[in-house]
Amino acid sequence: MQPCLGCGIGVTKKRKAKGYKLCLPCGDIIAHERRFTIVPMHKSNLVVITNRDDLIGINNKGGLVR
């Protein structure tokens, strides 16, 4: 096993084969620290969203938005 860059314990062979350098618990911590997400717009490009309230109704092709 390859040592994890976060805690040093170890990264499984399957995660290493996929290109990850962090173990699953350290990767989960990093993922929760992110403050943005990328969403696709209808028939358009991808948009970076930093405010969670902006996600409401971003792709309203499916019905009524409240």
C-alpha positions as CSV (number, residue, x, y, z in Angstrom):
1,M,0.0,0.0,0.0
2,Q,1.1,3.5,-0.8
3,P,1.2,6.0,2.2
4,C,-1.6,8.5,2.2
5,L,-0.6,12.2,1.7
6,G,-3.0,13.3,4.5
7,C,-2.5,10.8,7.3
8,G,0.3,8.6,6.2
9,I,-1.6,5.3,7.0
10,G,-2.1,4.0,3.5
11,V,-4.1,4.1,0.2
12,T,-5.6,0.8,-1.1
13,K,-4.4,-0.6,-4.4
14,K,-7.8,0.1,-6.1
15,R,-7.7,3.8,-5.1
16,K,-4.0,4.1,-6.2
17,A,-4.9,2.5,-9.6
18,K,-7.5,5.2,-10.1
19,G,-5.0,7.9,-9.4
20,Y,-6.0,8.9,-5.8
21,K,-3.2,9.8,-3.4
22,L,-5.5,10.1,-0.3
23,C,-7.2,7.4,1.7
24,L,-11.0,7.4,1.8
25,P,-11.4,9.2,5.1
26,C,-8.9,12.0,4.2
27,G,-10.6,12.3,0.7
28,D,-14.0,12.7,2.4
29,I,-12.6,15.5,4.6
30,I,-11.2,17.4,1.6
31,A,-14.5,17.0,-0.4
32,H,-16.5,18.5,2.5
33,E,-14.2,21.5,2.6
34,R,-15.0,22.5,-1.0
35,R,-17.3,25.5,-1.3
36,F,-18.3,25.2,-4.9
37,T,-20.0,22.8,-7.4
38,I,-20.2,22.6,-11.1
39,V,-23.6,22.2,-12.8
40,P,-24.6,21.9,-16.4
41,M,-27.0,24.5,-17.8
42,H,-29.8,23.4,-20.2
43,K,-28.4,23.3,-23.8
44,S,-25.4,25.3,-22.7
45,N,-22.1,25.1,-20.8
46,L,-21.0,24.2,-17.3
47,V,-21.4,26.9,-14.5
48,V,-19.5,27.1,-11.2
49,I,-21.9,27.7,-8.3
50,T,-20.6,29.0,-5.0
51,N,-24.0,30.0,-3.4
52,R,-26.3,27.0,-2.6
53,D,-29.4,29.2,-3.1
54,D,-28.4,29.7,-6.7
55,L,-29.0,26.0,-7.3
56,I,-32.8,26.3,-6.8
57,G,-34.4,26.4,-10.2
58,I,-31.1,26.3,-12.2
59,N,-32.5,23.8,-14.6
60,N,-36.3,24.2,-14.4
61,K,-37.1,22.3,-17.6
62,G,-38.7,19.6,-15.3
63,G,-41.5,21.6,-13.8
64,L,-42.6,24.3,-11.4
65,V,-39.9,26.0,-9.3
66,R,-41.0,27.3,-5.9
